[in-house]
Amino acid sequence: MITVTHQTTLVDGVEKVVITAPALDPETGDYVREIRVLTGPEGEDGIPVFVLRVSGAERGKIELTAPEQTF
């Protein structure tokens, strides 16, 4: 559990944002997914500089909703 009431993180030079599909974590039994922010130029996708990993007991608990569905 995290108890941060407000946090803003600025990442400059973003080359790509990757949102992984929910997957079952065999160690915990929870569903997990990641939001990865990458900057360039190292590697094909760039350098991962920020990763938000979320988990939930049910797949539906970690669904993401956005106004534009481009991911």
C-alpha positions in Angstrom: 0.0 0.0 0.0 1.2 3.5 -0.9 0.0 6.6 0.9 1.1 9.5 -1.3 -1.5 12.2 -1.5 -0.1 14.0 -4.5 2.8 13.4 -6.8 3.8 14.7 -10.2 6.6 13.2 -12.2 7.9 14.9 -15.3 9.8 12.8 -17.9 11.3 14.8 -20.8 12.4 13.3 -24.1 9.8 10.6 -24.2 10.1 8.3 -27.2 7.5 5.7 -26.4 4.9 4.7 -23.7 4.2 1.0 -23.4 1.1 -0.4 -21.5 1.4 -4.1 -20.9 -1.6 -6.5 -21.0 -2.7 -7.8 -17.6 -0.9 -11.0 -16.7 -1.2 -13.5 -13.8 1.8 -13.3 -11.4 2.5 -16.9 -10.5 4.3 -15.9 -7.3 1.5 -13.8 -5.8 -1.6 -15.0 -7.7 -2.5 -11.4 -8.5 -2.9 -9.8 -11.9 -0.2 -7.3 -12.8 0.5 -4.8 -15.6 3.0 -2.1 -16.2 3.0 1.4 -17.7 6.5 2.0 -19.1 7.9 5.4 -20.2 10.9 5.1 -22.4 13.4 7.7 -23.7 15.9 7.3 -26.5 18.2 6.4 -28.0 19.6 3.2 -26.4 18.1 0.0 -27.8 15.2 -0.3 -30.2 12.6 1.1 -27.8 14.9 3.4 -25.9 15.7 3.5 -22.2 13.0 2.7 -19.6 13.1 5.7 -17.2 9.8 5.2 -15.3 7.8 2.1 -14.7 4.5 2.0 -12.8 3.6 -1.6 -11.9 0.0 -2.2 -10.6 -1.5 -5.3 -9.2 -4.9 -6.5 -8.2 -6.6 -9.7 -7.1 -8.9 -9.6 -10.1 -8.1 -8.7 -13.7 -10.8 -6.1 -13.8 -9.3 -4.2 -10.9 -6.3 -3.1 -13.1 -8.2 -2.2 -16.2 -7.3 1.2 -17.7 -9.7 3.7 -19.1 -8.7 6.7 -21.2 -10.6 9.2 -23.4 -8.7 8.1 -26.5 -8.3 4.4 -26.8 -5.0 4.3 -28.8 -3.1 1.8 -26.6 
